[in-house]
Amino acid sequence: MTARSTARRGAVALALLGALLAGCSSGTAATAAAPASASAAPVPADPDAAACRRHAAAAPEVRRVLGVVDAGPVLPAGVAFLLLAPRNAYATPGARDASVAAAMTEMVAAIDDLDAQGRSRLPAGGNPAGDKVQLDAARITAALETADRVCAGRT
């Protein structure tokens, strides 16, 4: 299975689960975002541009999940699952520019931090797929802004 088909399948699964997570946390049905279509353009050899394209593809899903997180308590397992594909995109090595590499590394750390918050805020014996918790998205929001800034003009 190619990375492109894996990413496409992940995007579809994330859109469907995002609608479920949003519906569970807010009590209203959410509109599923359409998965980004794969580009037929050739991929340039610039690893920094490639990392920034991965950011451009993953950031909308991260922002959508953060909108749900900011709206109220969420299921930690849902957040972790929905951020799995973006985390993998940010964790893909290759950026040569130190600022791009650092921004991608911080995105992974911020996603991991959000997941750790979800686990740590569960009550004793809590179920991450059944018990909602409130998460603090400040770190991941700042990481997104940094990635946006260092990737400006690189895609």
C-alpha positions as CSV (number, residue, x, y, z in Angstrom):
1,M,0.0,0.0,0.0
2,T,1.4,3.4,-1.0
3,A,1.7,6.3,1.4
4,R,-0.8,8.2,-0.8
5,S,-3.4,5.5,-0.6
6,T,-2.8,5.2,3.2
7,A,-3.2,8.9,3.6
8,R,-6.4,8.9,1.5
9,R,-7.9,6.1,3.5
10,G,-7.0,7.8,6.7
11,A,-8.5,11.1,5.6
12,V,-11.8,9.3,4.7
13,A,-11.8,7.5,8.1
14,L,-11.0,10.7,9.9
15,A,-13.8,12.6,8.2
16,L,-16.3,9.9,9.2
17,L,-15.0,9.6,12.8
18,G,-14.8,13.4,13.1
19,A,-18.5,13.7,12.4
20,L,-19.1,11.0,15.1
21,L,-16.8,12.8,17.6
22,A,-18.4,16.2,17.0
23,G,-21.8,14.8,17.3
24,C,-21.0,13.1,20.6
25,S,-19.3,16.1,22.1
26,S,-21.7,18.9,21.1
27,G,-25.0,17.0,20.9
28,T,-25.5,18.2,17.3
29,A,-24.6,16.5,14.1
30,A,-21.4,17.9,12.4
31,T,-20.8,18.2,8.8
32,A,-18.0,15.9,7.7
33,A,-15.3,17.7,5.8
34,A,-14.6,16.3,2.4
35,P,-11.2,14.6,2.2
36,A,-8.5,16.4,0.3
37,S,-8.1,15.1,-3.2
38,A,-4.8,13.8,-4.2
39,S,-2.8,16.0,-6.5
40,A,-1.6,14.6,-9.8
41,A,1.3,17.1,-9.9
42,P,4.8,15.6,-9.7
43,V,6.4,15.7,-6.2
44,P,9.5,18.0,-6.1
45,A,12.6,16.8,-4.4
46,D,12.6,19.6,-1.8
47,P,12.1,17.8,1.5
48,D,11.2,21.0,3.3
49,A,8.4,21.7,0.8
50,A,7.3,18.1,1.1
51,A,7.1,18.5,4.9
52,C,5.1,21.7,4.5
53,R,2.7,20.0,2.0
54,R,2.1,17.4,4.6
55,H,1.4,20.2,7.1
56,A,-1.0,21.8,4.6
57,A,-2.8,18.5,4.2
58,A,-3.0,17.6,7.9
59,A,-3.6,21.1,9.5
60,P,-7.3,21.3,8.5
61,E,-8.1,18.0,10.2
62,V,-6.2,19.1,13.3
63,R,-8.0,22.5,13.3
64,R,-11.4,20.7,13.0
65,V,-10.6,18.5,15.9
66,L,-9.4,21.5,17.9
67,G,-12.7,23.2,17.2
68,V,-14.5,20.2,18.8
69,V,-12.0,20.2,21.7
70,D,-12.6,23.9,22.3
71,A,-16.4,23.4,22.2
72,G,-16.5,21.2,25.2
73,P,-15.7,17.9,26.8
74,V,-14.6,15.2,24.3
75,L,-13.9,11.5,24.3
76,P,-10.1,11.1,24.6
77,A,-10.1,8.0,22.4
78,G,-11.8,9.9,19.6
79,V,-9.4,12.7,19.7
80,A,-6.4,10.4,19.7
81,F,-7.8,8.4,16.8
82,L,-8.7,11.5,14.8
83,L,-5.2,12.9,15.2
84,L,-3.4,9.6,14.4
85,A,-3.1,10.3,10.6
86,P,-2.0,14.0,11.1
87,R,0.5,12.8,13.8
88,N,2.0,10.3,11.3
89,A,2.2,13.1,8.6
90,Y,4.1,15.4,11.0
91,A,6.3,12.6,12.2
92,T,7.5,11.7,8.7
93,P,11.2,12.6,8.6
94,G,12.9,14.5,5.9
95,A,12.9,18.2,6.5
96,R,16.4,19.7,6.3
97,D,15.7,23.3,7.4
98,A,16.0,23.4,11.2
99,S,12.9,25.6,11.6
100,V,10.7,23.3,9.5
101,A,12.0,20.2,11.3
102,A,11.5,21.8,14.7
103,A,7.9,22.9,13.8
104,M,7.0,19.3,12.7
105,T,8.6,17.9,15.8
106,E,6.6,20.3,18.0
107,M,3.4,19.3,16.2
108,V,4.0,15.6,17.1
109,A,4.8,16.6,20.7
110,A,1.7,18.8,20.9
111,I,-0.5,16.0,19.6
112,D,1.1,13.5,22.0
113,D,0.5,16.1,24.8
114,L,-3.2,16.3,23.9
115,D,-3.5,12.5,24.0
116,A,-1.7,12.4,27.4
117,Q,-4.1,15.0,28.8
118,G,-7.0,12.9,27.7
119,R,-5.7,9.9,29.5
120,S,-4.6,11.8,32.6
121,R,-7.9,13.6,33.0
122,L,-10.1,10.5,33.0
123,P,-11.5,9.7,36.4
124,A,-10.2,6.6,38.1
125,G,-11.4,3.6,36.1
126,G,-12.6,5.9,33.4
127,N,-13.2,4.8,29.8
128,P,-11.5,6.9,27.1
129,A,-14.1,5.8,24.6
130,G,-17.0,6.6,26.9
131,D,-16.1,9.3,29.4
132,K,-15.7,12.9,28.2
133,V,-13.0,15.2,29.5
134,Q,-12.0,18.8,28.9
135,L,-8.7,19.3,27.1
136,D,-6.4,22.3,26.9
137,A,-5.5,23.0,23.3
138,A,-3.1,25.9,23.8
139,R,0.1,24.0,23.0
140,I,-1.2,22.5,19.8
141,T,-2.7,25.8,18.7
142,A,0.6,27.5,19.1
143,A,2.4,24.6,17.3
144,L,0.0,25.0,14.3
145,E,0.7,28.7,14.2
146,T,4.4,28.1,14.2
147,A,4.1,25.5,11.4
148,D,2.0,27.9,9.4
149,R,4.6,30.6,9.8
150,V,7.7,28.4,8.9
151,C,5.8,26.8,6.0
152,A,4.5,30.1,4.4
153,G,5.6,30.1,0.8
154,R,7.3,26.7,0.9
155,T,4.5,24.5,-0.7
